[in-house]
Amino acid sequence: MIAVVTGASSGIGAEFCRALDGEGLDSIWIIARRADRLEALASELSTPCVVIHADLTDRKQLSELVGRIGSSGERVDYLVNCAGVGRFGETWELSSEETLSMIDLNVSALTEMCRGCIPRMESGSRIINVCSASAYLPLERLNVYSATKAYVRAFCNALGRELKTRGITVLEVSPGWVETDFIPLSRSTGDVPETVFKHTVKARDVAVRAIADAKHGRKRSICGAYNRLQVFVCTHMPRMASYVWGRSLL
C-alpha cells in the first residue's frame, strides 16, 4: 500500500507526509518541483519514500507520472492532491502564464491524478483534495484562484458519489489562510492588506484533521472555527457572505 502526495516539498503537502508517516504504508510517493526539499523530507520520514521531481503543469511530465503509478502494481491507499498555486491581482492584470498555471495545476493536474490513481485503488482507499474556503465565494482580485477551487469543490462532491459503490472516499479539505509560503509571497507584492491574513491556521493542524476526517469517511474537512463559520455562512447565507467577505479576500 502506498500514499501519493503532490505538492509535498513544503506547507500542507509536507505536513500530510509527516502525518502519514507511521500509518503502516509500504511507501510514500512524494511529488513536487523542488528536488532538494523532497530529499530533505524523505530523510526525516521513517516510511520509505519514492522521490519524484516533476512539474505537474507540464502535460508530458504529468502523463509520465500517471503512467508510472498505473504500471507500478501498487495499491494506492491515499492520494493527497496538495499541489496548487494562487496569484492576487485584477483578472486582466495577471499574465497569461500566471493564469494558465493556476488552471493547469489546480484543476487539470488534480483531475488527472485522480483519474490515473483510481484504477489502482480498492475499497478503503482515500482521496484527499486540498480545496479552499475561497471555493464558496467568488473573490475580487483572487478571481481565477477561487474559480479553480470552486471546480475542486464540485469535482469532489460528484466524484465521491461516483466512487461510493467502490468503497473509495473523497475528502474536500477547505481551510482559509494557512501558514505556508503563500502568505509571505503574497505580502511581497505590496498590494495585499495585512488584515487579509488575520485568521490563519497551521499546516500541521490542517493535515492531521484531514486524515482523521478521511478515516471517518467525511466529505469535507475544515480546520479552524473562523473558517468553519465562513463556509457555513457562504453555504447558507451567500448574500451576507458576499457583503462581509467578498471584497476582503476572505
N, C-alpha and C positions, 0 to 999 in steps of 0.2 A: 504494500500500500504506500502511495506517495501523496505528497501535497505539492501543488503547483502554485507558486506565488509570483505575480508580476508586480513590478514597482518595488522590488524587495530591497533596494540599495539603501533606503532611508525612510524616515517617517513611519506612516501607518504600516507600509509593507514590511519593513524590517521588524516592527513590533509584532506583526502577525507571525513572522517566522520564529521569533523568540517565544511567543505564546504557544505555538505548535510543537516546539521542542519538548520532548518528553511525552508526546502523545502516542508513542508506540509505532510511529511511522517508519517504514524502511528507509525513506529518504525524503528530503525536501528539495524540490527544484526551484532555485531562486533565480529570478529573471529581472534584468534591468540593463541600462546602458553603461553604468559606471562599474567596470570590472573590478577596480581596486576596492571599492566599498563592498561588493559582493564577496570577494575573497576574505575581507576582514570579518564580515558577518559569518561566513562559513566556519571560520576558525574559532568562533566563540560558541557555536552550537554543538551539542552532543550528538544530535541526529546527523547522519551523513548527508551531505549536500551535493547536488548537481548544480554547478555554477554555469549559468548561461548568459553570456553577454549579447544582448540583442536590442535593437531599436524596433519597437512594435509599430511605429508609424511607417516603417519600410515594409511594403506588402510582401516582398520576396523573403525577408527575414521572418516575418510573421508566418508565412506559409511553411517555411522550413521548420520552424518551431512546432507548429501544429502537426506536421508530418512526423517529426521526431517523437512526439508524445504518442501519436497513434500507433507507431511501429515499435514502441518500447516494450509492449506486452505487460506493462504495469497497470494495476488498478489505481485510478485516481480517486483517493478518498476525500481530498479537499482541493477545490480550485478557488483561489483567492485572487480576484482581479482588483489590484490596488493601483496599477499604473494609470496616471491621469495628469492632466495639465490644465491650468486656467490662466487667463490674462484679463486684467482690468482695461477698460477703455471703451469709448464710444464704438459701436459696431463698425462704422466706416473708417475709423482711425486705425484699427488693427490691421496689420499686414496680412496678405493672403497666406503667408507661411504660418503665422500665429493662428489664424482662424482654422485653416485646414488641419494643423497639427492637433488642435483640440478635438475636432471631429474624428480624425483618424485614430487617435489614442483612446479618447473617452467613449467613443461609440463603436467604430469599426473593429478595433483590436479586441475590445471586451466581448463583442458579439462573436467574433471568430474564435476566440479562446474557448468560449462556452460551446460553440458548435463542434470544435475539434476535440474537446475533452469528454463530452457527454458519452460518446461510444465506449470510452474506457472506464465509465462509472458503473456502479452497481447499487442495489438497494442499500441505503445507509450513507451513500456519498453525499457531499455537501458542496454547494456552490455559494460563495460569498462575494458579492459585488459591491464595491465601495461606491456609493452614490453621494448624495449631499442634501442638506436641508434646502439648498437652493433649487432642488428639483420641484419643490412645492410652490414656488412663486417666481414669476418672471422678474429678473433683476436688471435695472438700468446699469449700464457700464460693466455688467458681468453677464451680458445677454447670451452670447454664444455658449459660454460655460454652463449657465443654468439650463439652457435648452438641451445641451448634451446630457445633462444629468436627469432632466425630465424624461429623456429617452430611456436612460438606465432604469429609472423607476418603473416605467410602463413595461419595459422588457422583463424585469424581474417578476412583476406581477403575473404576466402571461406565461413566462417560462416555468414558474412554479406550478401553475395549473397543468401545463403540458407534461411535466415530469412526475406529477403526483402518483400516477399508477405504477411508476417505476421505483418509487420509494426514494427518489433523489430530491433533496430540499434545496430551495433557493432563498438566500437571505439578502435583503437590501440593507446596506449599512449607510445611514444618513445622519452623520454628525453635522454640526455647524462648523465654526472655525476650530481647527486643530493645531496644536503647537508643532508645526513642521516647518520645513524650509520655505513653504509657500508664503508664509506671513512676512518674514524679512525681505523676501524677493519683492513682494507687493509694496512694502514700505519704501523700498529703494527707488521706486518710480517717482515718489514725492508728491503724488496727487491722490493718495488714498488716506482719508481721515483716520486718525488714531482710534477714534471712537468705534470704528467698524469692528475692531478686534477686541472689544471689551470682554466678550464671553467666549472663552476658549476652553478646550478640554485637552487632556494629554493623549498622545497617540497610543500609549500603552493601554490606557483605560478603554479606548475605542476598540482595540483588538481583543482584549480579554473579554469584554462584554459581548462582542460579536460572536466569538467562538462559543461562549456559554449559550447565547441565544440560538445559534445554529444547532447545537446539541439538543436543545429543547424543541427544535422544529419550527421556530418562529419565522415569520415572513419579513420582519423589519427589526432593526437594531438601532437605537438612538441613545447616544451617551450624553448625559447631562440634562438636568431638569429644565434649564432655559431652552435647550434645543428641542426637548420633548414638547414644551409649551408652544414653541414656534410651529412645529409640524402639526400639532393639534389645531391651532388657530388657522393655519393655512389650509388645512383639510376641511374644517367645518365652518369657518368664517372667512372665506377668501377676500371679501371686500375690506374687512377690517385689517387683515394681514397686509393687503396691498397698501393701505393707508399708513400703517405703522412701520412696515419693514421694506416695502417695495422700492423706496428711494434711498434706503440706508444701507443697501448691500448686505442685509442680514447681519 
